[in-house]
Amino acid sequence: MNLSGARALITGGSEGIGYGIAEALVGKGARVAIMGRTAEKLEAAANRLGVKGIQGDVSLEADAQTAVADFVAEFGGIDILVNNAGFGYFAPLIDLSKEEFEAVFATNVTGAMLMGREAARHFVGQESGALINISSTSGLSGGKGSSAYSGSKFALRGMTECWRAELRPYNVRVMLVNPSEVQTEFFAKMGRQQEPSSKKLRATEIATAIVGALEIDDRGFIPEFSVFATNPF
């Protein structure tokens, strides 16, 4: 895919990995919009990047429908959707909160489905497109206290495989990206401390890998890949 002029919508684009992906795509000449829930943070990020901001919550069907419809109206179509919006909640099984558990799935799974569905309807009609789901290495191997987060990422991986099977006949490339630990605001939002390290991944590494995957000629694609720090210790 030639990214110059490509039309890309990135959820959770106000910060972290989503912001890094948006910045990288803008650098390639893509026409980009970012979606986020918090108006002030979204506006600030969109202004810094020089892109369109679309406020909305991916877990709400009306917001997902409006976001994609507004994007298509603004840009005349959609070539790339990056399902990046997501968050974590960590607790042992015996302490799991039903409300927190369901909130994680609402964003990480249902939200990805809603956004993916809306974009896929356009991809199928134009017989082209790229749908990228940002998962996690936690979606490859579960761990203590990670029932909600790992469970949601395992579900996202399963949905990705289903979409890939459905959309390949329409020349739509569906990709799953599994970052390992990345230094973002992810942990701080959960009240957990992340030790800073020059050896750990930044959002730029994930963004660079995604750009590379997108730039492969459309006759081929990378179904799934993981990004690890070389030596994070």
N, C-alpha and C positions, 0 to 999 in steps of 0.2 A: 504494500500500500504506500502510495505517495502521500505523506502526511501534510504536505503543503496545500492548504485549502481544505483539508479534511475537517469534517464537522463532528466535534467530540463533546459529549456530556459526561461529567464526572460527578458522582454523588460523594458526599462527605468531602468536598473539595476545599473547605475553608482552612484546613490545617493538615499537618502530618503527611501521610502517604498521598492522599488525594491532592493536596496542594502541590506536592512535588511532581506528581504526574501531570497536572495542569501546566505547571511551569515548563516542564520538558516538552510538552506538546506545543505550547505557544512558541517555544524556541525553534520548533520545526516548521513553524508557519501554519499550524492548525488553527481553526476557528473554534474556540473553546467556551463552554459555559460550565460553571460549577454550581452544585446544588448543596444547600445546607439548611439547618433548622433555625439557627440563631441569626436574626437579621443583621445586627451590628457586626458580628464576626464575619458573616458572609459578605457584607458590603465592603468591609476593610480588605478582605482577601481579594475580592473581585477587582477592586481599585488598584491594588498592588500589582496584580497580574495583567490588568488591562483586558479583562474578560467580562462576560455577562454573568450576573449572579441570579440564581433562581431559588427563592425561598420555598422550603417545603419539607415535609417529613415523609421519607420513603415508605414508612409502614402504613401510611394512610392512603387508601386507594385513590381518593379524589386528588390528593397532592401528587401522586405518581402520574396519574393521567394528565393533570394540568401541566406538570413539569415537562413531560415529553411533548405535549401538544404545543406549549409555548416555545420550546426549543425549535421544533420543526417549523413553526410559523416564522420565527426570527431568522433561521438559517436556511430555510428552504428544503430541509431534509436532515437526516442523521446518518453518519457513517460509523461512529464509535460510541458505545456506551461502556463506561467503566463503573461497575458496581463496587464502590469502595466504602460506602457508609456502613459503619458497624461499631460495636462497643463490646466490652466484656463485663462479666460478673463472675466472681470466683468464690466458691464456698464448698465445704464438704457436703456430701449427700445428706447427712442427717440434719444439716442446717440450711438446706436450700429453701429459698423463698420462692413460692409459686409465682408471685407478681414479678420479681426480678428475672426469674427464669423465662417467663413468657415475654417480657420486654426485650430480652436479648434475641429471642427467636423472631419477634415481630420485626425488628430492624434487620438483623443479619440474614434471615431466611425469607420471611414474607416480603420484606421491603425489596430484596434482590429480585424475587419473583415478579413483583408488581412492575418494577422498573424494566426488568428484562422482557416481560410480556409486551409492554407498551412499545418498547424499541423494536422488538422482534416483528411486530406487525408491519412496521415500516421496512425493516430489513427484507422480509419475505416479499413484500410488494415490489421492491426495487432490485431484488435478487443480488444483494451485496450487503456487507456490514461486518463489524467486529464487535463482539460482546465479551468483555473481560470481567471476570469475577475475582475480586481480591479476597482470598481465603487466608490461610495461615498454616504453618507447619503443625499447629495444634489441631488442624483438620486431617492430619496424617497419623497422629499418635496422641492419644489422650493422656492426661496426667491428673494427679491428685487435685481436687478442688475445681476441676475444669469442666464439670458436667455441662454447664450452660454454654460456655464459650466453645469448647471443643465440639460439643454436640451440634451446635449451630453450624460450625464450619464443616463437619462431616456431612451435614444435610446439604450445605451449599455445594460441596463437591459432588454429591449424588445428583443434585438438580443440574449441575453443569454438564454432567455426562448425558443426561436426558436431553437437554437442549442441543447439545452437539449433534446427537443422533437425529434430532428433528430438523435442524436448520442447515446441515451440510448440503442437502440437495438444492438449497437456495443460495449457495456460495457464501454462506455466513460462517465466519470463523469464530468459534466459541472457545475461549481460553480461561484457564484457571491459574492463578498465581499464588504461591504459598511463601510469603516472607517469613523468615524466622524473626527473632527479636529486633525491632527497629526502634531507634531513639526518637520517640514522638511524645505527644501529650497523652497517649493511650493509658499509661500506668497512673499518671497523676490524677486523671479523671476518676479513677477507682480508689484513690487514696493510698496507692502503693508507690513505694519509692523505686526508682530506676537509677542504678549507679551509672553515671556518665562515663563513657570510655571512647577513646579515639579508635578503638578496634571494632566497635559495634556498628551495625548497619545504620545508615541514614536513609531518609526517604529518597534521596537522589539515586541510590543504587537500585531501588525497586523501579523507579521511573525510567532509568536508563535501560534496564532489562525489558521493560514493557515496550519502550520505543523500538528497541531492536526486534522484538517479536512482531510488532505491527508492521515494520518496514520490510519484512519478508514479502516477496511477490505473492499476490493473492492466490496463486495456484497452490500454495502450501501454507501450513501454519503449525505452531507449537501448541498442542492440546493443553499441556500442563507443565509448569516448571516451578521449582523452589529456588529461593535465594537465601543463602547462608552467609554469615560472616566467615571469612577465612580462618581467623583465630581470635575469637572474642574474649579469650582469657588473659 
